[in-house]
Every structure is written in structure tokens, then in C-alpha cells.
Amino acid sequence: MSSPMAERPRRAFVHVGAPKTGTTYLQGVLWRNKAALLDAGAHVLGENRNDHYRAGHDLRDIPFDPADPRVDWTGAWDIMCRLAAASPAPTVVVSDEHLASLSDEQVRRAVDGLAPREVHVIYASRALGGLLPSEWQEYVKHGSKFDYETWARKVLTTPRKGPGRWFWSVHDPVGVVTRWSSQVPLDRIHVITMPPPSAGPDELWHRFAGVLGVDPAVATDFDVAGNVSLGWAETEVLRRVNQSLPEGFPRWHHIALTRDLLAVKVLGAASSRGRPQLPDELEEIVQRRSRKAMKGLAASGCEVVGDVAELASPPRSGATRSEPTAEELLDTSVRAIAGLLVNQAQRRDERRHTEPGMRERLQALPRLRRLRGTMLAWEERSSVVAAVRRRVAMTRPDPDQDGATK
């Protein structure tokens, strides 16, 4: 008798983003509940989320720098596809919020690689008015030097170059659906609208699990970290740090130190409130683009999970908040310096506890080398002795031959 799991259609769900739509939260729920989801028939492929990012880098044709200390991602998408083919689960899941940007050719490679599984695409979208300040701080985390108004103006008025090119490649829902629908039927493209805060913290997971076809209650561990949000003052301090870093500062150092350490662990630990506001002419562009996206998505033919109306950007109300004061920026900078000092002190303490053992092992290396040299010398000497003995044996009379003396 075949198992119920084997009777279900074999599908592959590719969660393509978009960034800043709860992807970090959803990925955390997927990984924290991986075993339970597998029992329910949904296999989150790989060992950790970095496997998905490496596969996404490979799929997006991002060249690997040999000087980069991270694991080489060349061929990682092919490995992910082999895992999908080998999995006995009816459903496999891959999640990388950058995959919304794939070109037509990259989409074809993605779908072909997952064949013969039935490919489904999950894409989440949110209101543009709230998305812009969130994405600006994310750009700053990754090294951008633009202030908010300059960055937003470039995004909204020059969508085909500069920061606008990347932004709209992942945040134009109609464009994303169009590219993926070149290889995936529209009824297999699922667009989740970001629920309002009033819907509860787990509503996004409920919508996501519903698309996967699993009971949301299967996931019981929601102790996951979201993407840390920074206040206006913290983001502005980080932006000025980016301006002060030397040219050619390696990207992997920026990721590990500027983003993960300074932005997330230090500045994000006690971030202030407040977010920047757009001037009136850019607010009008936001409203116009929001209406266009809602109309285009509703007419696209894909499945919308939620309500298209949740993508509306409410008009700005009330007085706009002024930029952070010099005193706020100074306080934030001092807190950042203090946080970095505490982090370095902790690292020194850790090294102090681990270095004695390392020092002993290093001190033992010369003795090991001398021992190895002695062993090699004896081995060589014994081979010479053995060779001499063999030559002597060749010239010695064979006692078993005729005429030999006994």
C-alpha cells in the first residue's frame, strides 16, 4: 500500500520575497519548525538558510570573489535542485527574498532545474508608503550613502537605473508576476499581501502555510528573530559611517561588521523611533504607483492571498517629523562606540580563555615536526640498511644450490 505522502502531487514552492515583507520572520518559522513541517509533507531543503542564499546567488549569476571568506556558491542551485529531486516529500520549499529579481532566462533555469516537480511561486507585497523608509534603511545597512530624500527621489523618478533598478526589480508586483509567469502558470503564482498589524503577529504565517497546503498549527515554535529595524537617528549615523569608510572596503567585511555587528547588534538593540517623510511631490508619486500596482495585480490572473486593498498607501496625516537633531546623532554615535567597545571586550575575553589551549597546541608543533623528522630519518636510514642487506644477500652463495657448503 502506498503512503498518503507518496500519493500527493510533487510540488516545489519557491518563496521569492520580496525583501522587507516579513521574509526573515517566515524563514525563521520554516527553519525552527523544519522537522514538524517535514512530517506534514513539506520539506525545507538544505541544512540552513545560508544554503538557500548561496543557491540564490548562483541562480542570479553573482560572481564569487576568491578573496571572499564565505563558502563559494558556484553550482549551489544545481545542488538545491538535486536535493529537491531526491526528497521523498510531496512538497519542497526554497526561500530567498532576492529571487523576485530573476530575469526571464534565470526564471527558466530555476523552473527547469526543479522539474519534474510542479513549481509554485510565493511572492509577498506591502504598501509602498511604509515600504520605502524600511528599504532605505536596508540599503544603508548594505553600504548606501544616500540620505532618505535623495534615495527615494532616485527610486521613484529613475526606476531603470541606480537604486531604482534593483528596487523595482523586486518590488513591482506586476513585473515580478509577469517574469515568473513566462515559465509558471498564473494559477501557481501566489501573491500574499502583508496583513495589517491589527491582524495579529502570526497572520502572515497563516497565509503562507495556507499556500503551502499545510496546517498552520503544525508550526509551534515562533521564537524567531525578525529583521531589525533602525530609527531615523540610527540609520543616519550608519549612513555617515558608510561615507567615512575607505574606498574598496570589502563587501564581506561590510556585511559582517557594519551590518551584522554595528547595525543589528549595536544600533538595533535600542533603536529610537521616528521615520523620515517624503516631500509632497514624491508622496503624489507614491499614491499613483500604489493605485497602479493594485489595479495591475487584481487583473493579473494570479492568486492573491489577502486583500489587494492592503497594498494601499494611506495619505500622510499630521505634521512631519523633523530630521534627527545634532544632539540625537551625537548620543546615538556615543552609544554605537560604547557598544563596539563592549563587543570587542567580549571577544578579547573569549580569546583569553581559548588562547592558552591554542598556544599549547602551537608550542607542540615544533616537537611534532622534530618527531616527524626523526621518523623520516629512521625510515630513510632503514631503507638504506635494507638495500645494503639486499645487495649483500645477492652476492652471498645460496646454500640450496649445488656445490654449496653447509
N, C-alpha and C positions, 0 to 999 in steps of 0.2 A: 504494500500500500504506500503510495507517495505521500509525503508530508504536506500539510497545508501551505508551508512556506514555499515548497517547490512548485506548487500549482499556481501561485500568483505570478503575474507578468513581471519580467525582469526589466527594471527601470533604473535610470541614473538621473538623480537630481543634482543640477549644478546651480548652486547659490552664487550669483554673480555680483551681489552688492545691493544697492550702491553704498559707497562709503558714507558714514555718518547717518545710517538708517538702522541703528541697533545691531550692526553686524558683529561687533565684539561680544555683545551680550548673547546673541544667538549662537555664535561659535562656542562660547563658554558653556552654554547649556548642552550643546551637542557633545562636547568632549567630556564634560562632567558626568553625563548620563550615557556614555557610549555603550556600556555593557547592556543596560536596560533597553536601549534602542535596538541593539542587535537582536536581543531576544524577541523584540516586536517586529523584526524583519527589516530594519533599516540599519545598514552598515556604514558607519562613518569611516571612510578609508584612511589608511595610514596610521602612524604612531602618534602624531601630534599635529597641531595646526600649521606648524612650520612646513610639514610635508606638502600641505595644500598651497602655501605661499610659494615654495620652490617650484612646484608644478605649474603654478600660475605664471611665475617669472619665465619659465621655459616656454610655456604656451604663448606668451606675449613677446617672445623673441628678444628678451632683455639680455644683452651680452654679459658674460661673467668675467669680472676682473680677477686675474690670478693673484693679485695682491690682497684681494678681499679675504678676510679670515673666515667668512661664513662658508658653509658647505656649498660646493658647486652644484648648481641646479640644472646643468645641461643634461637633457634626457629625462628630467623628472616627470614631465607629463606622460611620457610613454610608460614609465614605471607605474604611475597612478592608473593608467588605462589597463595595464596588466593586472593590477590589484582588483580593478572592477570586474575584469573578465573571470578572475579566479574565485571571486567571492560567491559563496552559495546563497547569499541573502537575495531576496527578490528586489530589494531597493538598496542602492548605494548612494552616498552623499559626498559631494565635494563642495567646499565653501571658500571662496576668495573674493573679497569685495572689489578687486581690481578687474575681474573678468568681464564686467559690464563694458569695458573699453575695447574689447576684441574687434579686430577688423573682420570683414567678410571671410577672408582666407583663414584667419585664425579660428573663427567660429567653425568653419568647415573641418579644420584639423581636430578641433575639440570633439565635435559630434562623430566624426569618422573613427576617432580613437576609442570612443566608448561603445561603438557598435559591437555586437548586435543589440545591446540594451536600448530600450526606448528612452530617449533623452528628454528630460523636462528641465525648464529653466525657471528659477525663482529670482525675482528682482523686487526690491523694496524701494519705495519713493516717499518723499516727505515734502511738506510745504516749503517753497523756495525762500520765503521771508525768514524762517527760522534756520534754514539750511546754510545760508550764506555766512553768517558770523561763525557758525560751527566749522565750516570748511576753511574759512580764513585762518582760524587758529590752528587747524590741522596742517595747512600749508606752512605756517610759521614753524610748527614743530618739525617740519621736514626741511627747513632752511630758508623759507621765503623772507625777503627783506622789505616787502611792500607793506605800507600801512593799510588799514582796512578800506578806506575810501578809494585809494589808488588801485588796490587789488580788485575790489568789487566793480569799479568802473571798467577795468580791463576785461573782467569776466563777462559783464553784461553788454558791453558795446563792441568788443572784438572777440567773438566766440570762436574764431578759426585760428587764432594764434595766441602765444603767451599762455598765461594761466587759464584763459577761457577755453583753449583747445582741449586740455585734459578735463576740466570741469564739466563741460557739456558732453564729453565722450562717455561719462559715467552718470550724469545727472539729467540727461534729456530722455525721459522715459519712452517717448515715441521713437527716438532714434535707436535706443537700445533694443526695443522690441522689433524694430524693422531689421536690424542687422542679424539678430538671432533667429528671426522667422525665415531667413533665407535658407536655413537648414532644419529648423524645428517648427512643426505645425503650430499655429497660433493657439489651439486649444491645449497645448502643452507648455505654454508660456504663462506663468502665474505672477502677476504684479500685486504685491502686498502694499497697501497704503499704511503709513505709520499711524497707529491709533493715537488719539489724544491722551494726555496724562490721566484724564478722568476715567479712562477705560480700565485702569489698573496696570500694575507693573508686568504682569505675565500675559497680557492680551496679545502682544506681538508674538510670543512663543505659541500661543493657541492658534493663531492664524498660520504660522509657519508649519506647525505639526499637522494641521488640517490639510495643507498642501501635500505633505509627505505621505499622508494617509495613515498616520499613527495616532493613537490616543494621547492627547497632551499630558494626561495624568501619568504616562509612563515615566516621564522625567520628574524626579523628586528632589534633585539637588540643584538649587538655584543660587548657590553661593559662588557667584561668578563676578568677576570684575568687569565693569564697563569701560568704555574709552574715556579716560579722564578729561574733563572739560576745564579749561582755564578761564579765569575772569579777564576783563579787559586789561587791567594793570599787569597781570602775569604775562599775557600774550605780548604786550608791548615791550616788556623787559626782555623777553625771549627774542623778539624781533631785533632789538638793538644788539643783543649778543650775536645774532647772526651777522649783523653788519660789521661787528668787530672781529669776527673770526677771520683767519688768514685765507687768502685765495688758495684753492686746491685742498682745503681741509677734507680729508677722505669721507665719503658718504657713510661708510660703515662706522666710523668714529662718531659722526653726527647722530646716527641712529642710536648707538649705544650710550653716548654721553649727553648730547644736547637734548635729544628727545626722551629716551627712556629714563635717564637719571635726572637731569635738570628739570625738564618739563613735567614728567609724570610723577616721579618720586618726591621731588623737592617743591616745585611751584604748585603742582596739583594737589599736594597734601592738605593745603589750607587756602584754597583759591578764593579770591574776592568775588563779589557779584558784579553784575552790570555787563552789558554788551554794547558794542558800537551800533550806531544808527546810520542809515543811508540818507543822503540829501534827497530832496523831494523828486528831482528828475529821475534818479535811479529807482526810487520807490515806484514810480509810474511804470518803469520797465519791468520791475518785478511783478506787478499786478498783471501786466499784459502777457508776460511769459507764463505766468501761472494759469491764466484762463486758457491760453493756447494748449498747454500741456494737458490740462484736464479734458478739454474737448477732444484732442487727438487720441488720448488714451481710451476714452469712452468709446470712440469709433474704431479702435484698432482691431478688435476681434479677439484679443487675448482675454484670459480670465482675470478679473480684478477681484482681489480678496480684501474686503473692507469697503470703503466708500470713496469714490473719486472726490467727493466734496472735502475730504480730509486733506487734500492737497492745496486747498485754497489758502492764500496768504492774507490774513486779516489786515485791514488798513492800520497803519500806525496811529496810535492814540496817545494823547498826553504829551508832556514836554519831553524832549530828547535829553538824554544824559550827556553831560559834557565829557571830554576826554579825561583820563586819569590825571590828577594833579602831580606836580613835581614831588610833593611830599609822599603821595601814594607810590610813585615809581621808586623813590628812594627807599621807602620801607620795604617794598617788595624785593628790591635789589639786595638789601642787607639780609633779608630772610633767606634769599637764594644763596648768598655767600655762606651764611651760617649752616644751611642745610648741606651744602657741598663739603664744608669742613667736617661736619658730623659724619657724613658718608665716608670721607677719607680716613677719619679716625677709626671707624668701624673696620675698614679694610686693613688698616695697619694692625689693629688688634688681632684680626683673623690671621694675618701673616705671621705675627709674633707667636701665635700658638701653633702654626703649621710649619714654620721655618726650621725649628730645631730638628725635626724628623727629616726634613728635606736636606738639611746641612749634613746630617749623619750619613744619609744615602750618598750625597755628593762626595763626602770625605772617603767613603768606602770605594768610590770609583777607582782611584789610583791603585789601591790594593788589589782590586779585581783585575785591573789592567796588568799589574805585575804578575798576578797569579796566572792570568791567561798567557802572558809572555813566557812564563816558566813552563807551562804546559805545552805551548807550541815548541819551545826549545827542546824539551824532552821528547816530544813527538818527532821532531826533525832528527834529533840525535839517535833515537831508537830506529828510525828508518835507515840512517846511515849504518848503524851497527848491523841491522838486519841485512842490508845489502852486502856488507863485508862478509857476513856469515854465509850468505848465499854463494858468493864468489869462492870462498874457501871450500865450501861443500862441493862445488863443481870440480875443483882440482884434486879433491881427496879421492883415492881409489874406492870403487864401490865393492864392498865386501861380498856382495852376492854374485859378482861376475867371476868368470873362470880365471884361475890363477891368483885369485885374491888370497891373501893371508888371513888367517883367523887368529 
